[in-house]
Amino acid sequence: MSSILKTTTFDPARLSLEETLFHTANGYLGVRAAFEEGYAAGTTTVRGSYINAFYDTHPIRHPESLYGFPETGERIVAVTDAQTIELYVDGEKMVLEPGRLESFERTLDMEAGIARRSFVWNTAAGKRLEVTVSRLCSLARPELFAMEYRVAALGEGAEIRLACVLDGDVSNYHDESDPRLSGSAFKPLEALAVEAVVGDGFDVGPAAPRMQTAVAATSTATIRGSLYIESRTKVTGFRLGVLSLVESSGMGTWAAEAGPAEARLELSRSLSAGEELVVLRKNVYVDSERHGEVRAAAGRIAKALGGIGFSGLAAEQAETFRAYWEAASVSVEGDEPVAEGLRFGLFQLLQSAPRDGRSNIAAKALSGEGYEGHYFWDTEIYMAPFFTYTNPALARALLLYRHSILDGARAHAREMGQTRGAAFPWRTIAGRECSAYYPSGSAQYHINADIAYAVWRYYEATGDLAFIAEAGAELLFETARTWLDIGHFDGSEFRIESVTGPDEYTCLVDNNYYTNAMARYALERAVEAHALLRDRDPPALAGIALRIGLAEDEVVQWSRAAAAMYLPYDAARDISPQDDGFLRKAIWDPAGIPAEERPLLLHFHHLAISRRQICKQADVVLAHFLLPGIAAPGTVRKSYEYYERITTHDSSLSYAVFSAMAARLGDAEKAYRYFAETARLDLDDRHGNARDGIHAANMGGAWLAIVFGFGGFQPLGDAVALEPVLPARWRSLSFRIAYRGRSIRVRASREGQSGGRLSKEGEGGIVVRIELAAGNPIGIESGGRRFLLVDLLVFMAQDRSRSAP
Ligand code: BGC
């Protein structure tokens, strides 16, 4: 399976999409892959760089404002642009246009974490220049975005002028016609200090004067220069420091220039035929929230870089990625397009995950401005499992972020009328509810259960009691309180009215099946966590109880509510209704809706959608997926068939779940059809909006479909279940799982093992090979049998896909 994503077509209409696909990130910093030199006039671009959780606020205006509507929104800030390198050849500015290119290639090395672009460009006078640019956002040094720019004169020599620009005059992108993007202009950064210096001149000391202009030098040795811009966000007052260290060797003249919000270093040089100029640019980004005084921090980080060059940084990057990939690798044989999509998605998750415990993965990660850099339930339900079962330290960091915004969630609970507990905002960066439309925002209370679910799954998979004591239990307890506050006992039942489930096409309903089912799970786990700490860490429990004023009686109430939780059931159809009223509505068959009227949210009033049975995304099916055993197998199957007919998959969070459940139900071919939609969603731009950023939850969903769906993985406490199914076109599927200190390698294939043929394609069995790569023996359940995995297990499993209806 190739780890290189590649395009050799230069298509101006695709450039903003490719800015997303080839972007580089490291969880702290993300840089869209715009051309260094800019584009021809009229080309659409979202030339953005972002720091995770670096935001400013803006007022939210409601013409008809009601009590508790959010008045302040948070939005990620497009930060100082360090990717601009302009090239002038014999005075002509290089701009790529179809007629002037001899060759063009872009690659993303997903194993090494490096993006490259190379091309041969012809000047108007017919001179030929070869340019290769490599870039990376370092995983080992989160503040660093590094670039290597190579330009060679082919055939004949040329006069080169190369300008490295640091641009602090940046604005966010907006589009009034799409509710998934911000509709208003946003320019929160103001430059405070701008410097451009030739030589090793960056002074870590006190801030330099506002401008320092025009220092020129001529040299034959390596020349260094630096650009620095310090800015501040208008409302939050966060500081940002961006320091760009530039170096190049060979004869040339450098000039520095600083303007009000832009700093430039220009190198002038003659290149003889065949000669190459190499410029290295190391851009250090620091923000006051993480780094304190930014100028000093930028200087310190720059100093720690020492003389490391691009190849040194690239080696570090490859080494860091290698370790992540080793734990997370997944491979599918026999289906290269899908395998490529899968690998792309997992690469995006690895490069997007923050490691600092104070930020999360936004819906578009750090690849674009869709959803304004907000974090949703997407992380806990779709992405966290990938990290929990491959690189659990990353899952831990994501969950710690939720703990870090608990105060915001508490404040939100009060706004919503609760006297205690925490209600997490539907979309947020720093803890404020940023959804202006509460029916599909704050009403999605299920996010509280989703967070609790991810907390417990992480604990179950790692046994990390310290995490429960430090953060997990408080998250479980505070969110458990929300259910008691918004739900009520009604006779023998506990019911939850006026909420919205995952399906945003049906809002404000009573007893959404998903919400009640997940709330029950969350309440049970809160009770379990309480008992766990009481037994194993009483001082931690006492500390939390004191801090949040927890009474013993509350835990009893959680238990009672969980036991009495009402889950709607329709006996006539033997399915789980989405909510109390859903099945009484008229059915709207998606098959009759033309492509140009999709997604429905962009073409129909919400009321026209919500009064009918039509779903944006998996809801009941997702509950059945996350909580195996919650309903009888027949109910699960019939529910799947029922909702499948009325789901539009207008949300990218849907296909993967339908894929995973089809696999669990034994229909590998159907699972495959949904999986094919999931795996290449962004690469093929199937939703038409990947320009605004990747669909990160969908990428986590693809992993869920592979491991929990086709792989049939399920944690069972001290054992794990593995029930693989393979679609006809796959020769094999392999993945790796981290579970309770073990590393388990799984391979399911239709072909015999080398050296001892067990079956061959067409004989109807699947060869399952499970290897314990690290850790103590563990029980494995498969096909109704139980094994003890000591080092290696190889057995034949029934090919359930062949017996599926
Ligand atoms: C989906 C939500 C999701 C959000 C961000 C919406 O279209 O309906 O479930 O959280 O996108 O990805």
Residues whose N, C-alpha, C, O or C-beta is under 5 A from the ligand:
A	BS01	BGC	A363 F376 D378 P502 E504 S651
